[in-house]
Each structure stands twice: as structure tokens, then as C-alpha cells.
């Protein structure tokens, strides 16, 4: 049996209906796959999450051009991942995908 290393976690939150576990897991997997496609892989997603966490504590004037590039890439990736994650599910404006480092 092969072990799977988890570099980050995705969880669908506040979906208004009771989703079967298989549909929830499929939505979370679609979200993760799209993030990885947009950012370059699971390690890049984890690195971006780590950097984003440190940027939240930095004053805006300390952002480097690389930080701004990452923020734009994360925003674009998040929108694409949200669309992929909710594909095939009913509209749920209050629902969101929570992504974090374990």
C-alpha cells in the first residue's frame, strides 16, 4: 500500500444542503486539482499558502513585486478552483472552500 503525503487540506464549508460524502469529496478534489493546475503542483500550493499566511501579517508597503505576483496568481487560481469545485453542485453563495496547511 502506498502512503499519500498531504501537503495541504481542502474542505467544503457551509454548503446549505446535506451533500453525500462522495459528492463533497469529489468537489474538494476538483478544487484541489484546479489549484494545483493553476499554481504548478501540490508543493507550489503549499508554498503559496505558507507565503500568503506571512503576507497577511506584513504591512502593504513591505510587499515585494514577487509577493504581488503571488497574490495575483493566488486570486486567479482561487477563482478557477472555486468554479471547478462547485461544478455540478447547486448554487450556494454562502459555501466556500477552506484551504490550509496541516
Buried (B, 14 or more C-beta within 10 A) or exposed (E): EEEEEEBBEBEBEEBEEEBEEEBBEBBBEBBBBBBBEBBBEBEBBBBBBEBBEEBEEEEEEEEEEEBEEBBEBBEEBBEBBBEBBBEEBEEBEEBBBEBEEE
